[in-house]
Amino acid sequence: MSKTPMPVLKEDKPRPKTARKIIWILLLLFIALLTILFFRSPVSQVTDIEITGNTFNTDEQLLEESGVGFGDQFFGVDPDKIGERLQALGTIREAQVIKTFPGSISIVIEEQPTVAYELTSDGSLLAILASGTSVPVSASGIAVEKPILTNWEPSDPNKAKLSEVLADIPGSLTSDISEITPSPTLSFPDRIKLYTRSKFEVITTVSLLKDKVEYLNQVTEVEQPGLITMLEADSYVPFVAESEDEEGE
């Protein structure tokens, strides 16, 4: 009786696709582990913050307002959001935020320029910025060529508009203006009075000042002190003539 040959068992071979899947899963797990370790390590955190260019606000004030602090996630810091928060203070024109890995953040401040000063009821002096914000005058002194605002209410919207207008006018055209006061009328709600260092009195409006200031300087450079009106039409009346008429009467 012949024996039936036993079938040969084939060796199981690993499936290539299954092996690749296992390798990829292990690789992803390894990367995830490294990522977790990285974000928990000091290397991924903010370790150094430098602020330059600020005089109106302290470093502590700017840090609190910026929303960024030591130990925050470095890659979670949004420079645009920091800039927006700081500009909302009213004292800052632009804040440039520079991130340098690992962990270093530099904030470069460009402050709003001073366009005028204001004498408060208690006798203290405030600097008026281009944004309309008022800040205490620093110990470094004041720019004597800037005008002083008097008798303005803090909530007067024309005060902020005036600050913006003064910021757009070259300093050479406003250096003779020593004082600006509100003088509203029904026809001209933003009417103002200006007093110059050359002894002129000027009547105009906040909205017209930028366009009329060249005429003002043309008159003050060649005429005797007098009253200058710069509204819908421009006029000039010298004080001397008024005095002579009064003597004649």
C-alpha positions as CSV (number, residue, x, y, z in Angstrom):
1,M,0.0,0.0,0.0
2,S,1.5,3.3,-1.1
3,K,1.7,6.3,1.3
4,T,0.1,9.5,0.3
5,P,2.7,12.3,0.5
6,M,2.1,15.0,3.1
7,P,1.5,18.4,1.7
8,V,4.3,20.9,2.2
9,L,3.3,23.8,4.5
10,K,4.2,27.2,3.1
11,E,5.9,29.6,5.5
12,D,3.8,32.7,6.4
13,K,5.4,35.8,4.9
14,P,4.6,39.2,6.4
15,R,2.4,41.3,4.2
16,P,4.3,44.3,2.9
17,K,1.3,46.6,3.3
18,T,0.7,45.6,6.9
19,A,4.3,46.2,7.8
20,R,4.3,49.7,6.3
21,K,1.2,50.6,8.2
22,I,2.8,49.5,11.4
23,I,5.9,51.5,10.6
24,W,3.9,54.7,9.9
25,I,1.8,54.3,13.0
26,L,5.0,54.0,15.1
27,L,6.5,57.0,13.4
28,L,3.4,59.1,14.0
29,L,3.4,58.1,17.6
30,F,7.1,59.0,17.9
31,I,6.5,62.4,16.3
32,A,3.5,63.0,18.6
33,L,5.6,62.1,21.6
34,L,8.3,64.5,20.5
35,T,5.8,67.3,19.9
36,I,4.3,66.9,23.4
37,L,7.8,66.9,25.0
38,F,8.8,69.9,22.9
39,F,5.8,72.0,23.9
40,R,6.2,71.1,27.5
41,S,9.9,72.1,27.5
42,P,11.2,75.6,28.1
43,V,12.5,75.7,24.5
44,S,8.9,76.3,23.2
45,Q,8.1,79.0,25.7
46,V,8.6,82.8,25.8
47,T,11.7,83.4,27.9
48,D,12.7,86.9,26.9
49,I,10.7,90.1,26.1
50,E,12.3,93.4,25.2
51,I,10.4,96.6,24.7
52,T,12.0,99.7,23.2
53,G,10.9,103.2,22.2
54,N,8.3,103.8,24.9
55,T,8.2,106.9,27.1
56,F,4.5,107.4,27.7
57,N,3.9,103.9,29.2
58,T,6.0,101.7,31.4
59,D,7.2,98.3,30.3
60,E,4.9,96.7,32.8
61,Q,1.8,98.6,31.4
62,L,2.7,97.5,27.9
63,L,3.3,93.9,28.9
64,E,-0.1,93.7,30.6
65,E,-1.9,95.3,27.6
66,S,-0.1,93.2,25.1
67,G,-1.4,90.0,26.6
68,V,1.9,88.2,26.2
69,G,4.0,87.0,29.2
70,F,6.9,84.8,30.2
71,G,6.1,81.1,29.9
72,D,3.6,81.6,27.1
73,Q,3.8,79.3,24.1
74,F,6.3,81.0,21.7
75,F,4.5,79.8,18.5
76,G,1.1,80.9,19.9
77,V,2.1,84.6,20.1
78,D,0.4,86.6,17.3
79,P,2.4,89.8,16.4
80,D,-0.6,91.4,14.7
81,K,-2.9,91.0,17.7
82,I,-0.2,92.4,20.0
83,G,0.2,95.4,17.7
84,E,-3.6,96.0,17.7
85,R,-3.9,95.8,21.5
86,L,-1.0,98.3,22.0
87,Q,-2.3,100.7,19.4
88,A,-5.7,100.8,21.3
89,L,-3.9,102.6,24.1
90,G,-3.9,105.8,22.1
91,T,-0.3,106.6,22.9
92,I,1.2,104.3,20.3
93,R,1.2,104.8,16.5
94,E,2.8,101.5,15.6
95,A,4.1,98.5,17.5
96,Q,6.4,96.1,15.6
97,V,6.7,92.7,17.1
98,I,9.7,90.6,16.2
99,K,9.9,86.9,17.2
100,T,13.3,85.2,17.4
101,F,13.5,81.5,18.1
102,P,14.0,80.2,20.7
103,G,11.7,82.2,23.1
104,S,12.7,85.8,22.3
105,I,10.2,88.6,21.5
106,S,11.1,92.2,20.7
107,I,8.5,94.9,20.7
108,V,9.6,98.2,19.0
109,I,7.3,101.1,19.9
110,E,6.6,104.1,17.7
111,E,4.6,106.6,19.8
112,Q,2.1,109.1,18.7
113,P,3.7,112.5,18.2
114,T,2.9,115.4,20.6
115,V,0.9,118.1,18.8
116,A,0.0,120.4,21.6
117,Y,-0.2,120.8,25.4
118,E,-3.1,121.4,27.8
119,L,-3.2,123.2,31.1
120,T,-5.5,121.5,33.5
121,S,-7.6,123.2,36.2
122,D,-5.1,122.1,38.9
123,G,-2.2,123.8,37.0
124,S,-0.6,120.6,35.7
125,L,0.5,120.3,32.1
126,L,-0.6,117.4,29.8
127,A,0.8,116.5,26.4
128,I,-1.8,116.1,23.7
129,L,-1.0,113.4,21.2
130,A,-2.0,113.1,17.5
131,S,-4.6,110.5,18.6
132,G,-6.2,113.0,21.0
133,T,-5.0,111.1,24.0
134,S,-3.6,113.2,26.9
135,V,-0.6,112.1,28.9
136,P,1.4,113.7,31.7
137,V,4.4,115.7,30.5
138,S,7.6,113.8,31.1
139,A,10.5,115.2,33.1
140,S,12.4,115.8,29.8
141,G,10.5,119.1,29.3
142,I,8.2,120.4,26.6
143,A,8.5,121.5,23.0
144,V,8.0,125.3,23.3
145,E,6.9,125.6,19.7
146,K,3.7,123.6,20.3
147,P,0.4,125.4,21.1
148,I,-1.4,125.1,24.5
149,L,-5.1,124.1,24.5
150,T,-7.2,125.9,27.1
151,N,-10.9,125.7,28.2
152,W,-11.5,122.4,26.4
153,E,-13.9,119.8,27.8
154,P,-12.3,116.3,27.9
155,S,-15.4,114.9,26.1
156,D,-15.4,117.5,23.3
157,P,-15.1,115.5,20.0
158,N,-13.6,118.6,18.4
159,K,-10.6,118.3,20.7
160,A,-9.7,114.9,19.2
161,K,-10.3,116.2,15.6
162,L,-8.1,119.2,16.3
163,S,-5.3,116.9,17.5
164,E,-5.5,115.0,14.2
165,V,-5.5,118.2,12.2
166,L,-2.4,119.6,14.0
167,A,-0.6,116.3,13.4
168,D,-1.1,116.7,9.6
169,I,0.3,120.3,9.6
170,P,4.1,120.8,9.4
171,G,5.5,122.2,12.6
172,S,6.9,125.2,10.8
173,L,3.3,126.4,10.1
174,T,2.1,126.1,13.6
175,S,5.2,127.2,15.6
176,D,3.7,130.8,16.0
177,I,0.5,129.5,17.5
178,S,0.7,129.8,21.3
179,E,-2.9,129.0,22.4
180,I,-6.1,127.5,21.0
181,T,-9.5,127.7,22.7
182,P,-12.9,126.5,21.6
183,S,-15.4,129.2,20.4
184,P,-18.4,127.4,18.9
185,T,-21.4,129.1,17.3
186,L,-24.6,127.7,15.8
187,S,-23.2,128.3,12.3
188,F,-19.7,126.9,13.1
189,P,-19.9,124.2,16.0
190,D,-16.1,123.6,15.6
191,R,-15.2,127.3,15.7
192,I,-11.9,128.0,17.5
193,K,-9.8,131.0,18.5
194,L,-6.0,131.0,18.1
195,Y,-3.5,133.4,19.7
196,T,-0.1,133.7,18.2
197,R,3.3,134.6,19.7
198,S,3.4,137.5,17.2
199,K,0.3,139.0,19.0
200,F,-2.4,138.1,16.4
201,E,-5.9,136.8,17.3
202,V,-7.3,134.3,14.8
203,I,-10.9,133.0,14.3
204,T,-11.3,129.8,12.3
205,T,-12.7,126.3,12.6
206,V,-11.1,122.9,13.2
207,S,-12.1,121.6,9.8
208,L,-10.7,124.7,8.0
209,L,-7.4,125.1,9.9
210,K,-5.3,122.8,7.7
211,D,-6.4,124.6,4.5
212,K,-6.2,128.1,6.0
213,V,-2.9,127.9,8.0
214,E,-0.8,129.1,5.0
215,Y,-2.9,132.3,4.7
216,L,-2.3,132.8,8.5
217,N,1.4,132.7,8.1
218,Q,1.4,135.0,5.1
219,V,-0.4,137.7,7.1
220,T,1.6,137.3,10.3
221,E,4.9,137.6,8.4
222,V,4.1,141.0,6.8
223,E,1.3,142.7,8.8
224,Q,1.0,144.4,12.2
225,P,-0.8,142.4,14.9
226,G,-4.5,142.2,14.4
227,L,-7.6,140.1,14.1
228,I,-7.5,137.4,11.3
229,T,-10.7,135.7,10.4
230,M,-10.5,132.5,8.3
231,L,-13.9,131.1,7.8
232,E,-15.8,131.0,4.5
233,A,-13.9,134.2,3.6
234,D,-10.6,135.5,4.9
235,S,-10.1,138.9,6.4
236,Y,-7.5,140.9,8.4
237,V,-8.1,143.9,10.6
238,P,-5.1,145.5,12.4
239,F,-5.5,146.3,16.1
240,V,-3.8,149.7,15.6
241,A,-6.6,150.9,13.3
242,E,-9.2,150.0,15.9
243,S,-7.3,151.9,18.6
244,E,-7.1,155.0,16.4
245,D,-10.8,154.9,15.7
246,E,-11.6,154.7,19.4
247,E,-9.3,157.7,20.1
248,G,-11.1,159.6,17.4
249,E,-14.5,158.9,18.9
